[in-house]
Amino acid sequence: MNFKHKAFIVNADEMRRAIVRISHEIVERNRGIEDVVLIGIRRRGVPLAERVQDNIKNFEGASVPLGILDITFYRDDLQKVAQQPIARPTEIPYNLDDKIVVLVDDVLFTGRTVRAALDAIIDFGRPRAIQLAVLVDRGHRELPIRADYVGKNVPTSRREVIHVHLEEIDGEDGIRIDELDREIPRGEGE
């Protein structure tokens, strides 16, 4: 597939504001941070969760536990991804029983990544609640999944792709939309 740059839709400052807003919404909805834990979905969900954690610490004066989740072996398209998939470690150094887990990811598309993350989380315990925070919701859900916290809603076509750039991974912050030379087939893309 070939990409054609279409537009920058979020700059670094707009991204920072969206993440700060999500952080405040998490605290407000849960009436504080007691029993709240953040879990970033590898890859870009991890630095986003770290930023949310930093924001919450700045305005609450206390830190929220942070975990890292790799969903490689929970994917429903594992055989399509690679012959020898590379799994990175999941790091959840605390008990999830009766906690409010906030999953953090960059883009919500079909919902399949979130479904895999939910399966993985349940293997680690029985949370009181699981909430979802995403930087971008682009639509096209294939599963009945919705985000509780959204930085930006970006309606897209199936030919468009959202690229989230993060300083920690890409050397810059921003979100752009690109167009593919063909439509993304159903069941692919997340």
ChimeraX commands (.cxc) that place a marker at each C-alpha (Angstrom):
marker #1 position 0.00,0.00,0.00 radius 0.5
marker #1 position 1.23,3.48,-0.84 radius 0.5
marker #1 position 0.43,6.54,1.27 radius 0.5
marker #1 position -0.27,10.02,-0.03 radius 0.5
marker #1 position 0.02,12.80,2.56 radius 0.5
marker #1 position -3.35,14.49,2.94 radius 0.5
marker #1 position -3.22,16.88,5.92 radius 0.5
marker #1 position -1.85,17.60,9.37 radius 0.5
marker #1 position -4.86,17.61,11.66 radius 0.5
marker #1 position -3.32,18.13,15.13 radius 0.5
marker #1 position -0.14,19.99,16.02 radius 0.5
marker #1 position 2.02,19.47,19.12 radius 0.5
marker #1 position 0.23,22.10,21.22 radius 0.5
marker #1 position -3.23,20.81,20.31 radius 0.5
marker #1 position -2.09,17.28,21.20 radius 0.5
marker #1 position -0.77,18.46,24.57 radius 0.5
marker #1 position -4.10,20.15,25.33 radius 0.5
marker #1 position -6.07,17.04,24.35 radius 0.5
marker #1 position -3.97,14.86,26.65 radius 0.5
marker #1 position -4.34,17.33,29.53 radius 0.5
marker #1 position -8.13,17.37,28.98 radius 0.5
marker #1 position -8.27,13.54,28.95 radius 0.5
marker #1 position -6.24,13.49,32.19 radius 0.5
marker #1 position -8.67,15.89,33.89 radius 0.5
marker #1 position -11.67,13.91,32.64 radius 0.5
marker #1 position -10.26,10.69,34.10 radius 0.5
marker #1 position -9.89,12.31,37.52 radius 0.5
marker #1 position -13.34,13.95,37.36 radius 0.5
marker #1 position -15.23,10.88,36.18 radius 0.5
marker #1 position -13.65,8.68,38.86 radius 0.5
marker #1 position -13.99,11.33,41.59 radius 0.5
marker #1 position -10.27,11.28,42.20 radius 0.5
marker #1 position -7.59,8.72,41.56 radius 0.5
marker #1 position -8.17,6.17,44.31 radius 0.5
marker #1 position -8.12,2.67,42.78 radius 0.5
marker #1 position -7.37,4.08,39.28 radius 0.5
marker #1 position -4.58,2.44,37.29 radius 0.5
marker #1 position -3.39,3.31,33.79 radius 0.5
marker #1 position -2.38,0.68,31.26 radius 0.5
marker #1 position -0.79,1.74,27.99 radius 0.5
marker #1 position -1.26,-0.56,25.00 radius 0.5
marker #1 position 2.06,-1.07,23.24 radius 0.5
marker #1 position 3.31,0.82,21.21 radius 0.5
marker #1 position 2.05,4.39,21.19 radius 0.5
marker #1 position -0.40,3.88,24.05 radius 0.5
marker #1 position 2.53,3.59,26.47 radius 0.5
marker #1 position 3.99,7.12,26.07 radius 0.5
marker #1 position 0.45,8.51,26.02 radius 0.5
marker #1 position -0.31,6.73,29.32 radius 0.5
marker #1 position 2.94,8.11,30.75 radius 0.5
marker #1 position 1.87,11.64,29.78 radius 0.5
marker #1 position -1.54,11.15,31.37 radius 0.5
marker #1 position 0.19,9.83,34.50 radius 0.5
marker #1 position 2.46,12.93,34.60 radius 0.5
marker #1 position -0.51,15.29,34.15 radius 0.5
marker #1 position -2.50,13.62,36.92 radius 0.5
marker #1 position 0.52,13.79,39.25 radius 0.5
marker #1 position 0.92,17.51,38.45 radius 0.5
marker #1 position -2.63,18.45,39.38 radius 0.5
marker #1 position -3.46,15.79,41.99 radius 0.5
marker #1 position -0.11,15.64,43.75 radius 0.5
marker #1 position -0.14,11.83,43.70 radius 0.5
marker #1 position 0.91,9.25,41.17 radius 0.5
marker #1 position -1.39,6.75,39.46 radius 0.5
marker #1 position 0.11,3.27,38.91 radius 0.5
marker #1 position 1.10,2.60,35.29 radius 0.5
marker #1 position 1.31,-0.68,33.42 radius 0.5
marker #1 position 2.31,-1.71,29.92 radius 0.5
marker #1 position 0.29,-4.21,27.90 radius 0.5
marker #1 position 1.42,-6.18,24.86 radius 0.5
marker #1 position -1.55,-7.73,23.05 radius 0.5
marker #1 position 0.36,-9.67,20.39 radius 0.5
marker #1 position -0.89,-13.12,21.35 radius 0.5
marker #1 position -4.45,-11.90,21.96 radius 0.5
marker #1 position -4.96,-10.61,18.42 radius 0.5
marker #1 position -7.60,-12.27,16.25 radius 0.5
marker #1 position -5.43,-11.72,13.16 radius 0.5
marker #1 position -2.17,-13.12,14.53 radius 0.5
marker #1 position -1.70,-15.48,11.58 radius 0.5
marker #1 position -1.98,-12.51,9.17 radius 0.5
marker #1 position 0.51,-10.35,11.06 radius 0.5
marker #1 position 3.66,-12.48,10.85 radius 0.5
marker #1 position 4.98,-16.01,10.78 radius 0.5
marker #1 position 7.01,-15.33,13.93 radius 0.5
marker #1 position 5.28,-12.48,15.79 radius 0.5
marker #1 position 7.45,-10.50,18.16 radius 0.5
marker #1 position 5.91,-10.09,21.58 radius 0.5
marker #1 position 7.33,-7.58,24.00 radius 0.5
marker #1 position 6.88,-7.87,27.73 radius 0.5
marker #1 position 3.69,-6.93,29.48 radius 0.5
marker #1 position 4.48,-5.08,32.70 radius 0.5
marker #1 position 1.61,-4.92,35.17 radius 0.5
marker #1 position 3.33,-4.93,38.57 radius 0.5
marker #1 position 0.17,-4.66,40.66 radius 0.5
marker #1 position -3.05,-6.55,41.28 radius 0.5
marker #1 position -5.96,-5.45,39.07 radius 0.5
marker #1 position -8.70,-6.92,41.25 radius 0.5
marker #1 position -11.31,-4.26,42.10 radius 0.5
marker #1 position -9.30,-1.51,40.35 radius 0.5
marker #1 position -10.54,0.99,37.79 radius 0.5
marker #1 position -8.36,0.24,34.78 radius 0.5
marker #1 position -7.96,2.97,32.18 radius 0.5
marker #1 position -6.62,1.49,28.94 radius 0.5
marker #1 position -4.75,4.07,26.87 radius 0.5
marker #1 position -4.13,3.85,23.12 radius 0.5
marker #1 position -3.46,6.24,20.27 radius 0.5
marker #1 position -6.17,5.46,17.68 radius 0.5
marker #1 position -9.51,3.69,17.97 radius 0.5
marker #1 position -10.54,2.20,14.64 radius 0.5
marker #1 position -12.26,-1.19,14.30 radius 0.5
marker #1 position -12.12,-1.99,18.03 radius 0.5
marker #1 position -10.14,-5.19,17.56 radius 0.5
marker #1 position -7.05,-3.95,19.42 radius 0.5
marker #1 position -9.24,-2.98,22.37 radius 0.5
marker #1 position -10.98,-6.37,22.30 radius 0.5
marker #1 position -7.57,-8.06,22.48 radius 0.5
marker #1 position -6.55,-5.75,25.33 radius 0.5
marker #1 position -9.74,-6.58,27.26 radius 0.5
marker #1 position -8.98,-10.31,26.92 radius 0.5
marker #1 position -5.44,-9.73,28.18 radius 0.5
marker #1 position -6.54,-7.57,31.13 radius 0.5
marker #1 position -8.97,-10.24,32.34 radius 0.5
marker #1 position -6.02,-12.68,32.48 radius 0.5
marker #1 position -4.44,-10.36,35.08 radius 0.5
marker #1 position -7.41,-10.02,37.41 radius 0.5
marker #1 position -10.97,-8.84,37.78 radius 0.5
marker #1 position -11.12,-5.05,37.64 radius 0.5
marker #1 position -14.13,-3.18,39.02 radius 0.5
marker #1 position -14.30,-1.29,35.72 radius 0.5
marker #1 position -12.33,-0.91,32.51 radius 0.5
marker #1 position -12.37,2.45,30.75 radius 0.5
marker #1 position -10.80,3.45,27.43 radius 0.5
marker #1 position -8.87,6.61,26.63 radius 0.5
marker #1 position -7.77,7.28,23.04 radius 0.5
marker #1 position -6.12,10.23,21.39 radius 0.5
marker #1 position -8.10,9.76,18.15 radius 0.5
marker #1 position -11.39,8.03,17.39 radius 0.5
marker #1 position -11.63,7.58,13.62 radius 0.5
marker #1 position -14.81,5.51,13.43 radius 0.5
marker #1 position -15.39,2.30,11.43 radius 0.5
marker #1 position -16.08,0.09,14.45 radius 0.5
marker #1 position -16.48,-3.62,13.78 radius 0.5
marker #1 position -17.11,-4.46,17.44 radius 0.5
marker #1 position -19.41,-2.79,20.00 radius 0.5
marker #1 position -16.60,-0.79,21.64 radius 0.5
marker #1 position -16.49,2.92,22.41 radius 0.5
marker #1 position -13.99,5.18,24.12 radius 0.5
marker #1 position -14.76,6.86,27.45 radius 0.5
marker #1 position -12.20,9.62,26.81 radius 0.5
marker #1 position -11.37,10.94,23.33 radius 0.5
marker #1 position -8.83,13.59,22.38 radius 0.5
marker #1 position -10.24,14.15,18.91 radius 0.5
marker #1 position -12.93,12.55,16.74 radius 0.5
marker #1 position -11.77,12.33,13.13 radius 0.5
marker #1 position -14.31,10.83,10.73 radius 0.5
marker #1 position -12.37,9.01,8.02 radius 0.5
marker #1 position -12.94,6.94,4.93 radius 0.5
marker #1 position -11.56,3.40,4.72 radius 0.5
marker #1 position -8.90,4.75,2.34 radius 0.5
marker #1 position -7.54,7.11,4.98 radius 0.5
marker #1 position -5.01,6.33,7.69 radius 0.5
marker #1 position -4.34,8.28,10.87 radius 0.5
marker #1 position -0.66,8.59,11.81 radius 0.5
marker #1 position 0.05,9.66,15.39 radius 0.5
marker #1 position 3.57,10.98,15.89 radius 0.5
marker #1 position 4.94,11.09,19.42 radius 0.5
marker #1 position 8.14,12.76,20.56 radius 0.5
marker #1 position 9.20,9.63,22.47 radius 0.5
marker #1 position 9.01,7.40,19.38 radius 0.5
marker #1 position 9.03,9.65,16.30 radius 0.5
marker #1 position 10.93,12.72,17.48 radius 0.5
marker #1 position 7.90,15.02,17.12 radius 0.5
marker #1 position 4.29,15.38,18.24 radius 0.5
marker #1 position 1.44,15.67,15.78 radius 0.5
marker #1 position -1.28,13.79,13.98 radius 0.5
marker #1 position -1.66,13.57,10.24 radius 0.5
marker #1 position -4.07,11.91,7.89 radius 0.5
marker #1 position -2.85,10.12,4.79 radius 0.5
marker #1 position -4.70,8.51,1.92 radius 0.5
marker #1 position -4.01,5.00,0.66 radius 0.5
marker #1 position -4.03,3.95,-2.96 radius 0.5
marker #1 position -6.79,1.46,-2.03 radius 0.5
marker #1 position -9.44,0.97,0.64 radius 0.5
marker #1 position -8.49,-0.89,3.84 radius 0.5
marker #1 position -10.34,-4.23,3.71 radius 0.5
marker #1 position -12.75,-4.99,6.56 radius 0.5
marker #1 position -11.06,-6.80,9.44 radius 0.5
marker #1 position -7.69,-5.16,8.78 radius 0.5
marker #1 position -6.09,-2.02,9.99 radius 0.5
marker #1 position -5.95,-2.13,13.76 radius 0.5
marker link #1:1,2 radius 0.2
marker link #1:2,3 radius 0.2
marker link #1:3,4 radius 0.2
marker link #1:4,5 radius 0.2
marker link #1:5,6 radius 0.2
marker link #1:6,7 radius 0.2
marker link #1:7,8 radius 0.2
marker link #1:8,9 radius 0.2
marker link #1:9,10 radius 0.2
marker link #1:10,11 radius 0.2
marker link #1:11,12 radius 0.2
marker link #1:12,13 radius 0.2
marker link #1:13,14 radius 0.2
marker link #1:14,15 radius 0.2
marker link #1:15,16 radius 0.2
marker link #1:16,17 radius 0.2
marker link #1:17,18 radius 0.2
marker link #1:18,19 radius 0.2
marker link #1:19,20 radius 0.2
marker link #1:20,21 radius 0.2
marker link #1:21,22 radius 0.2
marker link #1:22,23 radius 0.2
marker link #1:23,24 radius 0.2
marker link #1:24,25 radius 0.2
marker link #1:25,26 radius 0.2
marker link #1:26,27 radius 0.2
marker link #1:27,28 radius 0.2
marker link #1:28,29 radius 0.2
marker link #1:29,30 radius 0.2
marker link #1:30,31 radius 0.2
marker link #1:31,32 radius 0.2
marker link #1:32,33 radius 0.2
marker link #1:33,34 radius 0.2
marker link #1:34,35 radius 0.2
marker link #1:35,36 radius 0.2
marker link #1:36,37 radius 0.2
marker link #1:37,38 radius 0.2
marker link #1:38,39 radius 0.2
marker link #1:39,40 radius 0.2
marker link #1:40,41 radius 0.2
marker link #1:41,42 radius 0.2
marker link #1:42,43 radius 0.2
marker link #1:43,44 radius 0.2
marker link #1:44,45 radius 0.2
marker link #1:45,46 radius 0.2
marker link #1:46,47 radius 0.2
marker link #1:47,48 radius 0.2
marker link #1:48,49 radius 0.2
marker link #1:49,50 radius 0.2
marker link #1:50,51 radius 0.2
marker link #1:51,52 radius 0.2
marker link #1:52,53 radius 0.2
marker link #1:53,54 radius 0.2
marker link #1:54,55 radius 0.2
marker link #1:55,56 radius 0.2
marker link #1:56,57 radius 0.2
marker link #1:57,58 radius 0.2
marker link #1:58,59 radius 0.2
marker link #1:59,60 radius 0.2
marker link #1:60,61 radius 0.2
marker link #1:61,62 radius 0.2
marker link #1:62,63 radius 0.2
marker link #1:63,64 radius 0.2
marker link #1:64,65 radius 0.2
marker link #1:65,66 radius 0.2
marker link #1:66,67 radius 0.2
marker link #1:67,68 radius 0.2
marker link #1:68,69 radius 0.2
marker link #1:69,70 radius 0.2
marker link #1:70,71 radius 0.2
marker link #1:71,72 radius 0.2
marker link #1:72,73 radius 0.2
marker link #1:73,74 radius 0.2
marker link #1:74,75 radius 0.2
marker link #1:75,76 radius 0.2
marker link #1:76,77 radius 0.2
marker link #1:77,78 radius 0.2
marker link #1:78,79 radius 0.2
marker link #1:79,80 radius 0.2
marker link #1:80,81 radius 0.2
marker link #1:81,82 radius 0.2
marker link #1:82,83 radius 0.2
marker link #1:83,84 radius 0.2
marker link #1:84,85 radius 0.2
marker link #1:85,86 radius 0.2
marker link #1:86,87 radius 0.2
marker link #1:87,88 radius 0.2
marker link #1:88,89 radius 0.2
marker link #1:89,90 radius 0.2
marker link #1:90,91 radius 0.2
marker link #1:91,92 radius 0.2
marker link #1:92,93 radius 0.2
marker link #1:93,94 radius 0.2
marker link #1:94,95 radius 0.2
marker link #1:95,96 radius 0.2
marker link #1:96,97 radius 0.2
marker link #1:97,98 radius 0.2
marker link #1:98,99 radius 0.2
marker link #1:99,100 radius 0.2
marker link #1:100,101 radius 0.2
marker link #1:101,102 radius 0.2
marker link #1:102,103 radius 0.2
marker link #1:103,104 radius 0.2
marker link #1:104,105 radius 0.2
marker link #1:105,106 radius 0.2
marker link #1:106,107 radius 0.2
marker link #1:107,108 radius 0.2
marker link #1:108,109 radius 0.2
marker link #1:109,110 radius 0.2
marker link #1:110,111 radius 0.2
marker link #1:111,112 radius 0.2
marker link #1:112,113 radius 0.2
marker link #1:113,114 radius 0.2
marker link #1:114,115 radius 0.2
marker link #1:115,116 radius 0.2
marker link #1:116,117 radius 0.2
marker link #1:117,118 radius 0.2
marker link #1:118,119 radius 0.2
marker link #1:119,120 radius 0.2
marker link #1:120,121 radius 0.2
marker link #1:121,122 radius 0.2
marker link #1:122,123 radius 0.2
marker link #1:123,124 radius 0.2
marker link #1:124,125 radius 0.2
marker link #1:125,126 radius 0.2
marker link #1:126,127 radius 0.2
marker link #1:127,128 radius 0.2
marker link #1:128,129 radius 0.2
marker link #1:129,130 radius 0.2
marker link #1:130,131 radius 0.2
marker link #1:131,132 radius 0.2
marker link #1:132,133 radius 0.2
marker link #1:133,134 radius 0.2
marker link #1:134,135 radius 0.2
marker link #1:135,136 radius 0.2
marker link #1:136,137 radius 0.2
marker link #1:137,138 radius 0.2
marker link #1:138,139 radius 0.2
marker link #1:139,140 radius 0.2
marker link #1:140,141 radius 0.2
marker link #1:141,142 radius 0.2
marker link #1:142,143 radius 0.2
marker link #1:143,144 radius 0.2
marker link #1:144,145 radius 0.2
marker link #1:145,146 radius 0.2
marker link #1:146,147 radius 0.2
marker link #1:147,148 radius 0.2
marker link #1:148,149 radius 0.2
marker link #1:149,150 radius 0.2
marker link #1:150,151 radius 0.2
marker link #1:151,152 radius 0.2
marker link #1:152,153 radius 0.2
marker link #1:153,154 radius 0.2
marker link #1:154,155 radius 0.2
marker link #1:155,156 radius 0.2
marker link #1:156,157 radius 0.2
marker link #1:157,158 radius 0.2
marker link #1:158,159 radius 0.2
marker link #1:159,160 radius 0.2
marker link #1:160,161 radius 0.2
marker link #1:161,162 radius 0.2
marker link #1:162,163 radius 0.2
marker link #1:163,164 radius 0.2
marker link #1:164,165 radius 0.2
marker link #1:165,166 radius 0.2
marker link #1:166,167 radius 0.2
marker link #1:167,168 radius 0.2
marker link #1:168,169 radius 0.2
marker link #1:169,170 radius 0.2
marker link #1:170,171 radius 0.2
marker link #1:171,172 radius 0.2
marker link #1:172,173 radius 0.2
marker link #1:173,174 radius 0.2
marker link #1:174,175 radius 0.2
marker link #1:175,176 radius 0.2
marker link #1:176,177 radius 0.2
marker link #1:177,178 radius 0.2
marker link #1:178,179 radius 0.2
marker link #1:179,180 radius 0.2
marker link #1:180,181 radius 0.2
marker link #1:181,182 radius 0.2
marker link #1:182,183 radius 0.2
marker link #1:183,184 radius 0.2
marker link #1:184,185 radius 0.2
marker link #1:185,186 radius 0.2
marker link #1:186,187 radius 0.2
marker link #1:187,188 radius 0.2
marker link #1:188,189 radius 0.2
marker link #1:189,190 radius 0.2
view
